[in-house]
């Protein structure tokens, strides 16, 4: 109305692209095949090419068929429609079919080259910017030819360490180390990429995303002369890396390599020395490394590993992953007999636990339920509780007496103290000062005794943080 104040209207948003279902696409496909209605169908496809290509499989097939039956002007028009969307088309399962058909046309090669040049010039900052831009760089590397792909790798060499520890950029860095059939990194490219990892291999292999870079290097370039120093650093810490939360993935990639015989022997010799201790600690990450030894190790390595794990069967099967490892030993032709025999001998103890009970049932057969046994109470013990037959129990505990002939105590022995009672007594004997000393030693500050004073009352105190880069 005249007296009411009109609020300003913002700019109108672009309408969403129309969606065409399978029935509509099949109807236009029929019109496209007919001579009389082909021209109108081509006009419809040109107007809605993007929505058809990205919408459904039938829509992408309609666009491909339009390129096949149309003339040169139609193909150039479709290429112009998809200009600037080449990398988005690679990420769509439907539009990718249209892209491969476009790449076969000679008229659109310059469009793809222009987009590749634009991405290559800003490859390093685009890798860090966001998940979408990082995927754009990865798709550009997939369709780039040899010289262009080399330009991407040389651009990454300037910040490979930062890319290795970045959540988005590490995927582009992995793509730089991957090689396909007929593609091989030159010595210059490989040296430029790994030069940034110098003196930081231990940090990178223990990083959540950095371990993926070492894994790709082990998968594709394990035996390259240029990477010898890098894997020497990795193998020198093989035992610690096998038990690390992230670094064990790099060790697994080395063991899985088909031409890593001496590397597997090196890792095996380092692990076998204290393997019983590691197994008793129930290290989950080490179990995955041992599984790869069973799958990819030599017959001699598998036999020695199977003999040791069969001896430690109770500790190995204490976890779910350990049960999976031992089941593989029971199925391996080199260790089957010994592993099954050890499982039969320890079946009674293993049935007391849920996961190992399933292992026993799966290998030996039988119900996967724990045996329920009610211990029988002797009549003498029952009578003693009532005060008959065992006067010692009826009258209460009697003190022990010393036999002078043998020098040993006779009579009622010391009563057994349960583990829970012993732990409760220990906690009663610990006062606050003792607890503060234990806390101080746990935190590693045991140089100054004055640090104990006021430890409990100081709420602002905190242990020093470990720096990110070491």
BELTACOR-V449049 format. One record per pair of residues at least 12 apart in sequence whose ideal C-beta (glycine too) atoms are under 6 Angstrom apart, sorted by sequence separation. I is the first residue (numbers start at 0). J is the second residue. If there is no record, write none. Layout:
# BELTACOR-V449049
[[I	J] [I	J]]
This chain:
# BELTACOR-V449049
[[292	304] [439	451] [27	40] [346	359] [397	410] [48	62] [122	136] [397	411] [396	411] [435	451] [350	369] [435	454] [155	175] [342	362] [442	462] [44	65] [118	139] [152	175] [305	328] [41	65] [115	139] [85	111] [41	69] [78	106] [82	110] [115	143] [309	337] [48	77] [78	107] [85	114] [122	151] [200	229] [237	266] [305	334] [309	338] [312	341] [74	104] [45	76] [75	106] [119	150] [123	154] [234	265] [238	269] [302	333] [41	73] [48	80] [115	147] [122	154] [200	232] [237	269] [301	333] [309	341] [313	345] [322	354] [17	50] [24	57] [28	61] [159	192] [263	296] [267	300] [278	311] [305	338] [312	345] [316	349] [322	355] [329	362] [16	50] [24	58] [59	93] [63	97] [66	100] [133	167] [137	171] [140	174] [214	248] [218	252] [286	320] [290	324] [293	327] [19	54] [62	97] [123	158] [136	171] [156	191] [160	195] [190	225] [210	245] [214	249] [217	252] [221	256] [279	314] [286	321] [289	324] [298	333] [319	354] [18	54] [21	57] [152	188] [156	192] [159	195] [189	225] [210	246] [213	249] [217	253] [222	258] [255	291] [275	311] [278	314] [281	317] [322	358] [24	61] [56	93] [59	96] [63	100] [130	167] [133	170] [137	174] [247	284] [254	291] [278	315] [281	318] [283	320] [53	91] [59	97] [127	165] [133	171] [173	211] [205	243] [207	245] [210	248] [214	252] [250	288] [286	324] [19	58] [160	199] [169	208] [176	215] [186	225] [210	249] [316	355] [163	203] [172	212] [176	216] [242	282] [251	291] [255	295] [53	94] [127	168] [178	219] [205	246] [247	288] [254	295] [52	94] [126	168] [164	206] [169	211] [173	215] [204	246] [242	284] [316	358] [242	285] [164	208] [241	285] [52	97] [126	171] [164	209] [204	249] [163	209] [241	288] [86	135] [89	138] [163	212] [86	138] [202	469]]
